[in-house]
Amino acid sequence: MDFRQLRYFVAVAEALSFSEAARKLHVSQPPLSIQIKALEDELGSPLLERTRHKVSLTAAGSLFLEKARAALANLDEARDVVKQVASGETGEIRVAFTASVPMHDAFPRAFQRFREAHRNAMLELVHMSTGQQLQQIEQGEIDVGFLRPSPQFRPPPTIAVREVLADRLVVVVPTWHPLARDTGHAGGPAQGIAGGIDIADLSGESFLLFPRGLGCGLFDHVTTLCNRAGFAPRTVQEAREATTIIGLVASGAGVAVLPEIYARTGIPGVTYLPLIGPDADSRVLMAHRAGMLSPIMGRFMGFF
């Protein structure tokens, strides 16, 4: 039994005429009759009653018609799905991002536009560190990642990247800190951005950093900048969340270096000092496995 035989049978059953069904199917009548007879032989039961002037369905034919229509409808639906996947209109895409990415206005807007344009697509979002994303892209566990690598990051040949955003780094200090007063922002707004500062000015400070083991690009970025300035950051506390780090800065536990986007958190008691000098920008890269760009991935990435 094949789908051609099902189509032939449904056409005859609906028209109750071999000649009319043959015209609709654009085939000659003898091959149509042969295929219907082969179908009946395989099923072991007549599906149609044939007389000289009339064609009618048998009891088995009436039941089989319902199933044949359903099978053909499923086939057509499967065909449509394959065409949509091949053209990128639908499909499944797994996207990972670092914590700060959704805070940038461009990202939620792009995700929303993609969803509106591809309502049948399945978009899975998951929060991961930069190191985790690189591992899972290599392993095929995620399709696209938005990551913040260190300045010395060079993607392996297996991973393709494109910069989608450059975010300035800022030093986060308590509002009462001498560095905040020196910039003329003592007593200013808690979320205010003060004048610039060089990383070397922090050589005597206590640092609050992300844990090294998270594979966090910001940890590598900060330690690299400090090492270039001739000192190693003295870490007094590690925290997994930037908002926790900012809160600890406000309590006087130390200073931190974070992307400027975190100034939007509005946590009171801190001042943000833009970092100056080489590599003072934190890049957000969009990454995927090289040579593994599905149609739906291509459409998704076109929104950024």
C-alpha positions in Angstrom: 0.0 0.0 0.0 1.3 3.5 -0.9 0.0 7.0 -0.7 -0.7 7.1 -4.4 -3.2 4.2 -4.0 -4.8 6.1 -1.1 -5.2 9.2 -3.2 -6.7 7.2 -6.0 -9.2 5.4 -3.7 -10.3 8.7 -2.0 -10.8 10.3 -5.4 -13.0 7.5 -6.6 -14.9 7.2 -3.3 -15.7 10.9 -3.3 -16.7 11.1 -7.0 -18.3 7.6 -7.0 -17.1 7.5 -10.5 -13.9 6.0 -12.0 -14.0 8.2 -15.1 -14.6 11.5 -13.1 -11.8 10.5 -10.6 -9.4 9.8 -13.4 -10.1 13.3 -14.9 -9.5 15.0 -11.5 -6.3 13.0 -11.0 -5.1 13.6 -14.6 -4.6 9.8 -15.2 -6.2 7.4 -17.5 -8.9 5.1 -16.2 -7.2 1.7 -16.6 -4.2 2.4 -14.3 -6.6 3.9 -11.8 -8.7 0.7 -11.7 -5.6 -1.4 -11.5 -4.3 0.5 -8.4 -7.7 0.3 -6.6 -7.9 -3.5 -7.3 -4.3 -3.9 -6.0 -5.3 -2.0 -2.8 -8.3 -4.2 -2.3 -6.3 -7.4 -2.8 -3.7 -6.2 -0.2 -6.5 -5.4 2.3 -8.3 -8.6 1.5 -11.7 -6.9 1.2 -13.6 -5.1 -1.6 -13.8 -1.3 -0.9 -16.1 -0.5 -3.9 -19.2 -2.1 -5.4 -19.0 -1.7 -9.2 -21.9 -2.1 -11.6 -22.2 -1.1 -15.1 -23.8 2.3 -14.2 -22.9 2.8 -10.6 -20.0 2.8 -8.1 -20.7 2.7 -4.3 -18.8 2.1 -1.2 -18.9 -1.2 0.7 -19.1 -1.1 4.5 -15.4 -1.7 4.7 -14.8 1.0 2.1 -16.8 3.6 4.1 -14.6 2.9 7.2 -11.4 2.8 5.2 -12.3 6.2 3.5 -12.2 7.9 6.9 -8.8 6.5 7.7 -7.4 7.2 4.2 -8.4 10.8 4.4 -6.8 11.2 7.8 -3.6 9.5 6.5 -3.4 11.8 3.5 -4.1 14.9 5.7 -1.2 13.9 8.0 1.0 13.4 5.0 0.1 16.9 3.7 0.7 18.4 7.1 4.1 16.7 7.4 5.0 18.0 3.9 4.1 21.5 5.0 6.2 21.2 8.1 9.2 20.0 6.2 8.9 22.9 3.7 8.6 25.4 6.5 11.6 24.0 8.3 13.6 24.0 5.1 12.7 27.7 4.4 13.3 28.8 8.0 9.7 29.7 8.7 9.6 27.2 11.6 11.8 24.9 13.6 13.4 24.7 17.0 16.3 27.0 18.2 18.1 26.9 21.5 19.6 30.2 22.6 21.8 30.9 25.7 22.8 34.2 27.1 24.8 35.8 29.9 22.9 37.5 32.7 23.3 41.1 31.4 22.1 40.4 27.8 18.3 40.8 28.5 18.9 44.2 30.1 19.9 45.7 26.8 16.8 47.1 25.0 17.8 45.7 21.7 17.6 42.1 22.8 14.0 41.8 24.1 12.9 43.8 21.1 14.7 41.4 18.7 13.3 38.3 20.5 9.8 39.8 20.3 10.1 40.6 16.6 11.3 37.1 15.9 8.5 35.5 17.8 5.9 37.6 16.0 7.4 36.7 12.6 7.8 33.0 13.4 4.8 32.0 15.5 5.3 28.3 14.8 8.9 28.3 15.8 10.1 26.9 19.2 12.5 29.3 20.9 14.2 27.9 24.0 16.1 30.5 26.2 18.5 29.5 28.9 20.9 31.5 31.1 24.6 30.3 31.0 28.0 31.7 31.6 30.3 32.4 28.7 32.4 29.3 29.4 29.3 27.1 29.6 28.0 28.5 26.3 31.3 27.7 24.5 31.2 24.1 25.7 27.6 23.5 24.8 27.9 25.1 21.4 30.8 22.7 20.7 28.7 19.8 21.9 25.6 20.8 19.9 23.5 21.3 23.1 22.7 24.9 22.2 22.4 26.6 18.7 23.2 30.3 19.4 24.9 31.9 22.4 25.3 35.5 23.5 28.5 35.7 25.5 30.9 38.2 27.1 34.5 36.9 26.6 37.7 38.4 27.8 39.8 40.7 25.5 42.2 37.9 24.6 39.4 35.6 23.5 39.9 34.0 20.1 37.2 31.6 18.9 38.4 28.1 17.9 37.8 27.2 14.2 34.7 25.3 15.2 32.9 28.4 16.5 31.8 31.4 14.5 31.2 34.7 16.3 29.9 38.2 15.5 30.0 41.2 17.7 26.5 42.6 18.4 27.3 45.1 21.2 30.1 46.9 22.9 29.3 47.9 26.5 31.7 50.1 28.5 33.1 48.8 31.7 32.5 50.8 34.9 34.1 50.7 38.3 31.4 50.4 41.0 32.3 52.1 44.3 30.3 53.2 47.4 29.0 56.8 47.0 31.2 57.8 50.0 34.4 56.4 48.5 37.2 58.9 47.9 37.2 58.0 44.1 33.6 59.0 43.9 34.3 62.3 45.7 37.3 63.0 43.5 35.0 62.9 40.4 32.7 65.4 41.9 29.8 63.0 42.4 29.8 62.7 46.2 26.2 62.8 47.3 25.0 62.5 43.6 22.4 60.1 42.4 22.9 56.5 43.4 22.8 55.3 39.8 24.8 58.2 38.4 27.7 57.8 36.0 30.7 59.8 37.2 34.0 60.8 35.5 36.5 58.3 34.1 39.0 56.3 36.1 42.1 54.2 35.1 42.3 50.6 36.3 45.7 51.4 37.9 43.9 53.7 40.4 42.4 50.5 41.9 45.7 48.8 42.7 45.1 49.3 46.5 41.4 48.3 46.5 39.6 45.2 47.6 37.7 43.6 44.7 34.4 41.8 44.4 34.5 39.4 41.5 32.6 36.6 39.9 33.9 33.1 40.7 36.6 32.0 38.3 35.1 28.5 38.0 32.0 29.8 36.3 33.9 30.3 33.1 32.9 34.0 33.3 34.4 36.3 30.7 34.2 39.3 33.0 36.4 37.6 35.6 39.1 37.1 32.9 38.6 40.6 31.6 39.1 42.3 34.9 42.1 40.2 36.0 43.7 40.8 32.6 43.3 44.6 32.8 44.7 44.6 36.4 47.7 42.4 35.3 48.4 44.8 32.5 48.4 47.7 35.0 51.0 45.8 37.0 49.0 44.3 39.9 46.8 41.4 40.7 43.3 42.2 42.1 43.0 41.4 45.8 39.7 39.5 45.9 37.8 39.7 49.2 34.5 38.2 48.0 33.1 36.3 45.1 29.4 36.3 44.1 27.5 34.7 41.2 25.1 37.6 40.6 26.0 41.1 39.6 23.2 42.6 41.7 24.7 40.8 44.7 28.1 42.3 43.9 26.6 45.8 43.6 24.8 45.4 46.9 28.1 44.3 48.6 29.9 47.3 47.1 27.2 49.6 48.6 27.9 47.9 52.0 31.6 48.9 51.8 32.9 45.4 51.2 35.0 46.5 48.2 34.8 47.7 44.6 33.8 46.0 41.4 34.2 46.3 37.6 31.0 45.6 35.6 29.4 46.4 32.3 27.7 49.8 32.3 24.3 48.3 31.7 24.2 47.3 35.4 23.9 51.0 36.3 20.2 50.5 35.4 19.6 48.3 38.4 19.1 51.4 40.6 20.7 49.8 43.6 21.3 52.7 46.1 24.6 53.7 47.7 26.9 53.2 44.7 28.5 55.4 42.0 29.6 54.1 38.6 33.0 55.4 37.3 33.6 54.7 33.5 36.8 52.8 33.0 39.3 54.4 30.6 42.2 52.9 28.6 42.6 50.0 26.2 40.1 47.2 26.2 37.8 49.2 28.5 34.8 47.9 26.5 33.1 44.6 27.1 32.0 43.0 23.9 28.8 40.9 23.6 29.4 38.3 20.9 26.8 36.1 19.1 28.2 32.7 18.6 27.3 29.4 16.9 28.9 26.3 15.6 30.8 27.0 12.4 29.2 25.4 9.4 26.1 24.5 11.4 23.7 27.3 10.4 20.1 25.9 10.0 17.5 28.0 8.1 15.7 29.0 11.3 19.1 30.0 13.0 19.8 32.2 9.9 16.5 33.9 10.3 16.9 34.3 14.1 20.4 35.8 13.8 19.1 38.3 11.1 17.3 40.1 13.9 20.5 41.1 15.6 
